[in-house]
Amino acid sequence: MAQQELIYGLHAMTAVMDHEPERVIELFVLKGRDDERLTYILDEAKRHGIGVQFCQRKTLDDKCNGEQHQGVVARAKPGKVLDEHDLNNILKSQASPFILVLDGVTDPHNLGACLRTADAAGVHAVVVPKDKSATLSPTVRKVACGAAEVIPLIQVTNLSRTIKAMQDAGVWIVGTAGEAEQSIYACKLTGPTALVMGAEGKGMRRLTRENCDELIKLPMAGSVSSLNVSVATGVCLYEIVRQRSI
């Protein structure tokens, strides 16, 4: 495991300062930048005794390999990796668990977008396999706009086993698949639910699909055959939100 990691972007940095300031080792800020959001981050850094260096843009660009950093970069201790034990605690603590499972989503931009939407939709945890999946990289944190610091990302060794454990806990497992006969709008999704989204282009793996309680699809009226996984995730999550709020 890496001893340190980079965090960049105003939303991600604000979230870290609000929730885990003890992780931040040092802050690098664009020289000459002065706005309200950055002032808040600097004030929090001062309050927590975090050193700040003011740098030229090229220095920040080089640290982030050209990624958009919005004038603020932090060197930080890695966050705690959550696992099956943490998921079990979450399931026990919620009267009606709402879980998002991402089976093999490897693009960090898609994972970040899914985390952002999951947080907005009130999802209690996002579950990913340890292998063949994007993890909490600086890019994921930046795209997630602060959601990566507040929504639990659970990394599991065996996704099929985790799905079965959720079923044993009373969670209904709904998988999305293009070949499904039933539309999401025809399904009742009001109780404890885990939505399973497959990898970009490939969909869910065979074992994952076989372990789902129900398979659903989004109706596709146009000429494209599928949606980007983060877009499809948003549509599906908010249909579940709609049903749970009735």
C-alpha positions in Angstrom: 0.0 0.0 0.0 1.3 3.5 -0.9 2.5 5.4 2.2 1.2 8.7 0.7 -1.2 9.9 -2.0 -2.1 13.1 -3.7 -5.5 14.9 -3.4 -6.4 17.8 -5.6 -9.4 19.9 -6.6 -11.4 22.3 -4.5 -14.3 20.0 -3.7 -12.1 17.0 -2.8 -9.8 19.2 -0.7 -12.7 20.8 1.1 -14.2 17.4 1.9 -10.9 16.1 3.3 -10.5 19.2 5.5 -14.1 18.8 6.8 -13.9 15.0 7.4 -10.3 13.8 7.6 -7.9 16.8 8.1 -5.5 14.5 10.0 -4.6 12.8 6.7 -3.2 16.0 5.1 0.6 16.2 5.4 1.3 19.3 3.3 -0.7 21.7 1.0 0.5 23.1 -2.3 -1.4 26.2 -3.5 -1.3 28.2 -6.7 0.6 31.5 -6.0 -1.7 34.5 -6.5 -5.0 32.6 -6.4 -7.4 34.3 -4.0 -11.1 33.2 -3.7 -13.6 32.2 -1.1 -13.3 28.4 -1.5 -9.5 28.4 -1.3 -9.5 30.8 1.6 -11.6 28.2 3.6 -9.1 25.5 2.8 -6.2 27.7 3.8 -8.0 28.7 7.1 -8.6 25.0 7.9 -5.0 24.1 7.1 -3.8 26.9 9.5 -6.3 25.7 12.2 -4.9 22.1 11.9 -1.3 23.1 11.7 -0.8 21.9 8.1 2.1 23.5 6.2 1.3 25.4 3.0 3.6 26.0 0.0 2.7 28.6 -2.6 3.8 27.4 -6.1 3.8 28.3 -9.7 1.2 26.6 -11.9 3.7 24.3 -13.6 4.8 22.9 -10.3 1.2 21.9 -9.5 0.7 20.6 -13.1 3.8 18.4 -12.8 2.6 17.0 -9.4 -0.8 16.0 -11.0 0.6 14.8 -14.4 -1.5 17.5 -16.1 -4.8 16.7 -14.4 -7.1 19.7 -13.5 -6.1 20.6 -9.9 -7.9 24.0 -9.6 -4.9 25.5 -7.9 -4.7 23.2 -4.8 -2.8 19.9 -4.3 -2.2 18.0 -1.0 0.2 15.3 0.0 -1.8 13.0 2.3 -1.8 9.8 4.2 -3.9 7.1 2.4 -7.4 6.7 3.6 -8.6 3.6 5.4 -9.5 0.7 3.1 -13.0 -0.6 3.9 -13.8 -4.3 3.5 -16.5 -6.9 4.0 -16.5 -6.4 7.8 -17.4 -2.7 7.3 -20.1 -3.6 4.9 -21.6 -6.0 7.4 -21.7 -3.2 10.0 -23.4 -0.8 7.5 -26.1 -3.5 6.7 -26.8 -4.0 10.4 -27.0 -0.2 11.0 -29.6 0.5 8.3 -33.3 -0.4 8.5 -33.5 -0.5 4.7 -30.0 -0.7 3.1 -29.4 0.9 -0.2 -26.2 -0.4 -1.8 -24.5 0.2 -5.2 -22.3 -2.7 -6.6 -19.9 -1.9 -9.4 -18.7 -5.1 -11.1 -15.4 -4.3 -12.8 -15.7 -0.6 -13.5 -12.1 0.2 -14.3 -12.3 3.8 -15.6 -11.5 6.2 -12.6 -13.7 8.9 -14.2 -16.7 6.5 -14.2 -16.0 5.4 -10.6 -15.7 9.0 -9.5 -19.0 10.0 -11.2 -20.7 6.9 -9.7 -19.6 7.9 -6.2 -20.8 11.4 -6.7 -24.3 10.2 -7.9 -24.5 7.5 -5.2 -23.8 10.1 -2.5 -26.5 12.4 -3.9 -29.0 9.6 -4.1 -28.5 8.6 -0.5 -26.7 5.2 -1.1 -25.3 3.8 2.1 -22.2 2.2 0.5 -20.6 1.4 -2.9 -19.1 -2.1 -3.3 -16.3 -3.0 -5.8 -14.1 -6.0 -6.2 -10.5 -5.6 -5.2 -9.3 -6.9 -8.6 -10.2 -5.5 -12.0 -11.8 -2.3 -10.6 -10.8 1.3 -10.2 -9.9 2.3 -6.7 -9.7 5.6 -4.8 -7.1 7.4 -6.9 -6.6 11.2 -7.0 -8.5 11.2 -10.3 -11.5 9.4 -8.7 -11.5 11.8 -5.7 -11.4 14.8 -8.0 -14.2 13.6 -10.3 -16.3 12.6 -7.2 -16.3 16.2 -6.0 -16.0 15.4 -2.4 -18.2 12.3 -2.3 -15.2 9.9 -2.1 -14.5 11.3 1.4 -18.0 10.7 2.7 -19.5 7.6 1.0 -18.0 4.3 2.1 -16.3 2.5 -0.8 -16.1 -1.2 0.2 -13.4 -3.3 -1.6 -14.2 -7.0 -1.4 -12.2 -10.1 -2.2 -15.0 -12.2 -3.6 -18.0 -10.3 -5.1 -20.2 -13.3 -5.5 -19.7 -14.3 -1.8 -20.5 -10.7 -0.8 -23.7 -10.7 -2.9 -24.8 -13.9 -1.1 -24.0 -12.3 2.3 -26.2 -9.3 1.4 -29.0 -11.7 0.3 -28.7 -13.5 3.7 -29.1 -10.0 5.3 -32.4 -9.5 3.5 -31.1 -7.3 0.6 -32.7 -7.8 -2.8 -30.0 -7.9 -5.5 -31.0 -6.2 -8.8 -28.6 -6.6 -11.7 -28.7 -4.5 -14.9 -28.3 -6.4 -18.2 -29.2 -5.6 -21.8 -30.7 -9.0 -22.3 -33.1 -8.6 -19.3 -36.8 -8.9 -20.2 -38.0 -6.5 -17.6 -37.6 -2.7 -17.5 -36.5 -1.1 -14.3 -39.8 0.9 -14.3 -41.7 -2.4 -14.1 -39.9 -3.6 -10.9 -40.8 -3.0 -7.3 -37.6 -1.5 -5.7 -38.8 -0.2 -2.4 -37.2 -2.4 0.2 -33.5 -3.2 1.1 -31.9 -3.1 -2.3 -28.5 -3.5 -4.0 -28.2 -2.3 -7.5 -25.5 -4.1 -9.5 -23.9 -2.3 -12.5 -21.6 -4.1 -14.9 -18.3 -3.0 -16.5 -18.2 -0.7 -19.5 -19.0 -2.6 -22.6 -18.9 -6.1 -21.0 -21.6 -5.9 -18.4 -21.7 -8.0 -15.3 -19.5 -11.1 -15.1 -21.4 -14.5 -15.4 -21.2 -15.4 -11.7 -22.4 -12.0 -10.7 -25.3 -12.2 -13.1 -26.3 -15.7 -11.9 -26.3 -14.5 -8.2 -28.7 -11.6 -8.8 -32.3 -12.0 -7.6 -33.6 -10.1 -10.6 -32.3 -8.7 -13.8 -33.6 -5.4 -15.2 -32.8 -3.1 -18.1 -33.2 0.5 -19.1 -35.5 1.0 -22.2 -33.4 2.2 -25.2 -35.4 4.0 -27.8 -32.6 5.5 -29.9 -29.9 4.0 -32.1 -27.3 3.6 -29.4 -27.2 0.2 -27.7 -26.1 1.2 -24.2 -25.3 4.2 -21.9 -22.1 5.1 -20.2 -22.1 3.2 -16.9 -22.1 6.3 -14.8 -25.1 7.7 -16.7 -27.0 4.4 -16.4 -26.1 4.2 -12.7 -27.6 7.7 -12.2 -30.8 6.8 -14.0 -31.2 3.5 -12.1 -30.4 4.9 -8.7 -32.9 7.8 -9.0 -35.7 5.4 -10.0 -35.0 3.5 -6.8 -35.0 6.8 -4.9 -38.3 7.7 -6.5 -39.9 4.4 -5.5 -38.4 4.5 -1.9 -39.9 7.9 -1.4 -43.4 7.1 -2.3 
